[in-house]
Every structure is written in C-alpha cells, then in structure tokens.
Amino acid sequence: RKRARGGAKKLPAEVAALLGEAHAEVIGGDEERAISLLGEVVRRVPEAPDAYATLSEIYEGRGAAEDEAKALQLALVAAHLAPSDATAWRRVAVLSMEAARRAPADGSTPSPPRSPRSGALSKAAAFTDDERVAFDALSRVLKLDPRDAAAAADIAALYASRNMPGAATDELERFLAKQDGAGPRTTDEISLDLVLAEHAAAAGRAALAKEALARALEDAAEPAPQPGAAGARTDDDARRAETRQRAAIDLARLLYDEGDFDGARRALGSRRPDEPLDVAVVRGACEARAGDAARATEDWRGLVRQCRGLAQALADGGGGADVEDYYDEQARLVDAVLDALGDLAPAVTEQMHELLAALLDAAARLHGARAAVEEDRAG
C-alpha cells in the first residue's frame, strides 16, 4: 500500500470516511460521538496514527489531570506509528513538558533519556520521567529537522530547569555550530543567540554571552527575505527588529555589570523617541555613571509615570495575568534604578534625589494597589 505522511499506511476508503466523520463531530462539538467513531477506526486499523492523534487532542482539551495523561499516551502512540512525522514528536514534547511543569518537584523519578547521543545521557540523568519523554521527542524532532531552533531551545530549557546552565549552553552551541555553512541564518536561529547568551551568562561564561549577543545584533540588522511585493514589511522583519532590540539591551546590561559603561551606551545605540522603558532604564544608568544626571533623570521619569499608571489601573480593577506580569516587570525596573542610584551614592544629585522620592512614592502606590487586589481575591 501507498505510504502516507510520516510513514503511516494509507487507510482503506471506508475507514478514511469514518475518520473524516469523526473529525466533523469534533468540529461540531460532539466529542463522545467522535471518540466512538475513532475507536471504530482503531479497531479496524490499529496502526492509524491520525486516529490516536485526534483522540489525544480531544482528551487534552478536557483539562482534567487523568485526561491530560491520556492525551500524552495517545500522542506517543501516534508518534511511534508515524516515526518520521516531526509534528507528531513535537506534540509529544509539548505535552510532556506541560506534564513536567504540572508535576510536584518530587512527583516523578529521575531517569536518563533514551538518546543516541551518549554525551547527553550523563548530563540528563537528573531528568524526571516526563522530562525524559520530552527530551527523547525533541531529539527525534532535531534528527528529522536539524534546523529546528525551537527544539534546540526546548532541550536547553530542560537542562536549565534542572539547574544545568552549562549543559544548556553546550546544547545550543552544538546546534548553532551545525548551522554554519547551511545557508543564511534564519530569524529563529538569530533569536536563539539570545537564549544562548542567557544560559551562557548563568553558566559564568560572560565572554560567550557577549559574543552571542553581538552576533545577534549584527545578523538581525540584515533584512529578512522579502516574499511578494518589494519593500513589503514581513513578520520576519518585525521579529528581527525585536531580536536586535533585545540583544542590545541584554548586551548593555552585561557590559554595565562589568563596569564598561561606555560600551553599554554604544550597545544601546542612539536614543529614540519611542524607546522602550527597559532600554531607557539601562540607558539612564549608563548616563548617570557618565556623570550626566540630567539625562539619566529624564530617562527614568517614564518609569515613575508607568508605575503610577499601573497602580491606578489596579485600583480601578484592571487586574488579570497580563497586568500582573507587567507589575513584575515594573518592580524589576524599579529595583534596577534603585541599584544604580545606590552604586552612585553619595554622588547622587539633588535632581536625582527628587526623582528617587517620586519613584519610591509611585512604587509604594503600585505595591499597595497590588496588595489590595490580592486581598480582594483572598476575601
């Protein structure tokens, strides 16, 4: 018989019709009918990966812990029945990583992944069962698609979750080295330099982190290939601009921490009217170190306004996950300014003292508004 996608057999016409009917029931919302039809497909053709994959999606959507576990097992069956289908293995990886995040810290037994890469075996010995499944699946994805930057980043994240930034760094270095000579770097590969820099910095390899960020800055400046009309702005262009901005701020922070304040200012480039707040905060710290208190104070005033605005939003009932994430980011930026001012003491100018008072007042308002939201929820 003719082979289908991923190495699976082509279904007989009557079974394919049952599978199509099951998909229609899923779309129509009758999951029980769909499960019954898919069960009949599996009874007639036990090696039909699409049936197991669809069952997996149904159970995943139900949300209960036992259903999520069943979704992972069904996804594993589907992937093993279509071993050359990278999408199926990617789904296994996603489900198993989600299971690992849900599990309590001591909820599963460490076990090394079954991987042909012997160098990875000893490093991954601390993985839980769910993490091992994810590692196996991601390794298969990379074998099928050696340029899958997301799979490499996820393997690195597994190592990092086990407090092994060195192993995470090694994984990404290997992946990026294999891309040399494979053609122009994709936007995903350029963005991966940011992830490499994060893990390298955590591993105490500051030189490698700076090298990765500098490379990202340079490569992200190149325009992405333009499909369609000449000059049209693509999603890739926007992502490259975002990557370049992130690389600049991360590199500036590394250089600032090393005391290279001029280098940090150069990494940030010219000041822009629409400068993001985190860039302005680091730029202000550099300006303050260079003795330009007026510019530093001006750079930091936006943070005072943002804190006050967010405090008001929380007080008006504008809670939610997005606002709370934003709260955490504002708190981090406030800490960065306070650290910079602390480093400058006793050379802080009167202008900076005024800003410090305003910032502390805004931060206090923000903290009070967040506390009130949490108290309302508890009540």
C-alpha positions in Angstrom: 0.0 0.0 0.0 1.0 3.6 -0.6 2.6 5.2 2.4 1.1 8.4 3.9 2.7 11.3 5.8 5.2 10.2 8.5 5.4 6.6 7.2 1.8 5.7 8.1 -0.2 3.4 5.9 -3.0 4.8 3.7 -6.4 4.0 5.2 -9.0 1.9 3.3 -11.7 4.2 1.9 -14.4 3.1 4.4 -12.1 3.7 7.3 -10.9 7.1 6.0 -14.6 8.0 5.7 -15.1 7.1 9.4 -12.1 9.2 10.3 -13.5 12.2 8.3 -16.8 11.8 10.1 -15.0 11.8 13.5 -13.2 15.0 12.6 -16.5 16.6 11.6 -18.0 15.6 15.0 -15.1 17.1 16.8 -15.6 20.4 14.9 -19.4 20.2 15.7 -18.7 19.7 19.4 -19.9 16.1 19.8 -16.8 14.6 21.4 -18.4 11.4 22.6 -19.6 10.6 19.1 -16.1 11.4 17.8 -14.5 9.1 20.4 -16.8 6.3 19.4 -16.0 6.7 15.7 -12.3 7.0 16.4 -12.5 3.8 18.5 -14.0 2.0 15.5 -11.2 3.3 13.3 -8.6 2.0 15.7 -10.4 -1.3 15.9 -10.3 -1.8 12.2 -6.8 -0.3 11.6 -4.9 -0.4 14.9 -1.9 1.4 13.3 -3.8 4.5 12.2 -1.8 7.4 13.7 -4.3 10.1 12.8 -7.0 8.4 15.0 -4.7 8.4 18.0 -3.6 12.0 17.4 -7.2 13.2 17.2 -8.2 11.3 20.4 -5.2 12.9 22.1 -6.4 16.3 21.1 -9.9 15.6 22.4 -8.6 14.4 25.8 -6.2 17.3 26.1 -9.0 19.8 25.7 -10.9 18.3 28.7 -8.4 19.7 31.2 -8.6 17.0 33.9 -5.3 15.5 35.1 -6.2 12.0 34.0 -7.4 13.2 30.6 -4.1 15.1 30.1 -2.1 12.0 31.0 -4.2 10.0 28.5 -3.6 12.7 25.8 0.1 12.3 26.3 0.0 8.5 26.0 -2.2 8.7 22.8 0.2 11.2 21.3 3.1 8.9 22.0 1.3 6.0 20.2 0.6 8.3 17.2 4.2 9.4 17.0 5.5 5.9 17.2 3.2 4.9 14.4 4.5 7.7 12.3 8.1 7.9 13.3 9.2 10.3 10.6 6.5 12.9 11.4 8.3 15.7 13.2 5.0 17.4 14.1 3.8 14.3 16.0 7.0 14.3 18.0 6.8 18.0 18.6 3.3 17.4 20.1 4.7 14.7 22.4 7.4 17.1 23.6 4.9 19.9 24.3 2.5 17.6 26.2 5.3 16.0 28.3 6.9 19.4 29.1 3.5 20.6 30.3 3.1 17.5 32.4 6.6 18.1 33.9 5.6 21.6 34.8 2.4 20.4 36.5 4.1 17.7 38.5 5.3 18.4 42.1 9.0 18.8 42.5 9.3 15.3 43.9 6.5 13.8 41.9 8.4 11.6 39.5 11.5 9.5 39.5 14.7 10.8 37.8 15.6 8.7 34.8 18.1 9.3 31.9 16.6 9.8 28.4 16.9 7.1 25.8 19.0 9.1 23.3 21.7 8.0 20.8 23.8 11.0 22.0 26.0 9.4 24.7 27.3 12.9 25.8 23.7 13.9 26.7 23.0 10.7 28.7 25.1 11.5 31.8 24.0 15.2 31.8 20.3 14.3 31.6 20.4 11.7 34.4 18.5 14.1 36.7 15.5 14.3 34.4 12.1 13.2 35.6 10.1 10.7 33.6 8.1 13.4 31.8 11.3 15.4 31.1 12.9 12.3 29.7 9.9 11.8 27.3 10.2 15.4 26.2 14.0 15.0 25.7 13.5 11.9 23.6 10.8 13.6 21.5 12.8 16.8 20.9 15.9 14.7 20.0 13.8 13.0 17.3 12.5 16.3 16.1 16.1 17.5 15.6 17.0 14.3 13.9 14.1 14.8 11.4 14.7 18.6 11.1 18.3 19.6 12.1 17.4 23.3 11.7 14.5 23.3 14.2 15.7 26.1 16.5 12.7 25.8 18.8 13.5 22.1 19.6 17.1 23.1 20.4 15.9 25.9 22.7 13.4 23.5 24.5 16.2 20.9 25.1 18.3 23.7 26.6 15.3 24.8 28.7 15.1 21.2 30.1 18.7 21.3 31.2 18.2 24.8 32.7 15.2 23.6 34.6 17.5 21.2 36.3 20.0 23.9 37.2 22.4 22.9 34.4 23.1 26.1 32.5 26.4 24.7 31.3 24.6 21.7 29.6 22.0 24.1 28.2 24.8 26.3 26.8 26.6 23.3 25.3 23.4 22.1 23.6 22.8 25.4 21.9 26.5 25.8 20.9 26.4 22.4 19.2 23.1 23.3 17.4 24.4 26.6 16.1 27.7 25.2 15.1 25.9 22.7 12.9 24.1 25.6 11.1 27.4 27.1 9.9 27.5 26.8 6.1 23.9 25.7 5.9 22.8 28.9 4.2 21.7 32.3 5.6 20.7 32.3 9.2 17.0 32.1 9.8 15.3 34.5 12.2 14.7 31.6 14.6 18.5 30.9 14.6 19.3 34.5 15.2 16.9 34.7 18.1 18.4 31.6 19.5 21.6 33.6 20.2 19.6 35.5 22.9 18.8 32.2 24.5 22.4 31.0 24.3 23.5 34.3 25.9 21.1 33.8 28.8 22.3 30.3 29.5 26.0 31.2 29.0 25.7 34.1 31.4 24.1 31.8 34.0 26.9 29.3 33.5 29.5 32.1 34.2 30.6 32.3 30.5 30.2 36.0 30.1 32.5 36.2 27.0 30.4 33.7 25.1 27.2 35.5 26.2 28.6 38.8 24.8 29.8 37.1 21.6 26.3 35.6 21.0 24.6 38.9 21.6 26.9 40.8 19.4 26.3 38.2 16.6 22.6 38.6 17.1 22.9 42.4 16.8 24.8 42.1 13.6 22.7 39.4 11.9 19.3 40.8 12.9 20.3 44.1 11.2 20.1 42.2 7.9 16.6 42.4 6.3 14.7 39.1 6.1 14.0 37.8 2.6 11.0 39.7 1.2 8.4 37.5 -0.4 5.8 39.2 -2.6 5.9 42.9 -3.3 9.2 44.6 -3.0 9.6 46.6 0.2 6.7 44.9 2.0 7.3 44.6 5.7 7.1 40.9 6.8 6.6 39.3 10.2 10.2 38.2 9.9 11.3 41.9 9.7 9.4 42.7 12.8 10.8 39.8 14.7 14.4 40.7 13.6 13.8 44.2 14.8 12.6 42.9 18.2 15.6 40.5 18.4 18.0 43.3 17.7 16.4 45.5 20.4 16.5 42.6 22.9 20.1 41.8 22.0 21.1 45.5 22.5 19.5 45.7 26.0 20.9 42.4 27.1 24.4 43.2 25.9 24.2 46.6 27.5 23.3 45.0 30.8 26.2 42.6 30.7 28.6 45.4 29.9 27.2 47.7 32.6 27.6 44.9 35.2 31.2 44.6 34.1 31.7 48.4 34.6 32.0 49.1 30.8 29.5 51.9 30.8 30.7 53.4 27.5 30.4 50.0 25.9 26.9 49.7 27.3 25.9 53.0 25.8 27.3 52.0 22.4 25.4 48.8 22.5 22.1 50.7 23.1 22.8 52.9 20.1 21.2 56.3 19.6 18.3 57.4 21.8 14.9 57.1 20.1 11.7 59.0 20.9 9.7 55.7 21.3 12.4 54.0 23.4 11.0 51.0 25.4 11.1 51.5 29.1 13.6 48.8 29.9 16.0 50.3 27.4 15.5 53.8 28.9 16.2 52.4 32.4 19.6 50.9 31.4 20.5 53.9 29.3 19.7 56.2 32.3 22.0 54.1 34.5 24.8 54.5 31.9 24.2 58.2 31.7 24.3 58.5 35.5 27.6 56.7 35.6 29.0 59.0 32.9 28.0 62.0 35.1 25.0 63.2 33.0 22.5 63.4 35.9 20.0 65.4 33.8 19.8 62.9 31.1 19.7 60.0 33.5 16.8 61.6 35.4 14.9 62.2 32.2 15.4 58.6 31.1 14.0 57.4 34.4 10.9 59.7 34.6 9.0 57.4 32.3 9.2 54.7 34.9 7.6 56.9 37.5 4.7 57.6 35.1 4.3 53.9 34.3 4.2 52.9 37.9 1.6 55.5 38.8 -0.5 54.5 35.8 -0.3 50.8 36.6 -1.2 51.5 40.2 -4.3 53.4 39.1 -5.2 50.5 36.7 -5.0 48.0 39.5 -7.0 50.3 41.8 -9.7 50.6 39.1 -10.0 46.8 38.9 -7.8 46.2 35.9 -6.3 43.0 37.1 -5.5 39.8 35.2 -2.5 37.8 34.2 -1.2 40.4 31.7 -1.3 43.3 34.3 0.3 41.1 36.9 3.2 40.2 34.6 3.5 43.9 33.8 3.6 44.6 37.6 6.5 42.2 38.0 8.4 43.9 35.1 7.9 47.3 36.7 9.1 46.1 40.0 12.2 44.7 38.3 12.9 48.1 36.6 12.4 50.0 39.9 15.0 47.7 41.5 17.4 48.4 38.6 17.1 52.2 39.1 17.5 51.9 42.9 20.6 49.7 42.4 22.1 52.3 40.0 21.4 55.1 42.5 22.9 53.0 45.3 26.0 52.5 43.2 26.3 56.3 42.8 25.9 57.3 46.4 27.0 59.7 47.8 27.3 61.4 44.3 23.6 61.5 43.7 22.5 65.0 42.7 19.5 66.9 44.1 17.7 66.3 40.8 18.2 62.5 41.3 17.0 62.8 44.9 13.8 64.3 43.7 13.3 61.6 41.2 14.1 58.9 43.8 11.4 60.3 46.1 8.9 60.3 43.2 9.9 56.8 42.2 9.6 55.4 45.8 6.2 57.1 46.1 5.0 55.6 42.8 6.4 52.2 43.7 4.6 52.3 47.1 1.3 53.1 45.4 1.9 50.3 43.0 2.7 47.8 45.7 -0.4 49.0 47.7 -2.7 48.6 44.7 -1.4 45.1 44.1 -1.8 44.1 47.7 -5.4 45.4 47.6 -6.1 43.2 44.6 -4.7 40.1 46.3 -6.7 40.9 49.5 -9.9 41.1 47.4 -9.2 37.8 45.8 -8.5 36.1 49.2 -11.8 37.6 50.5 
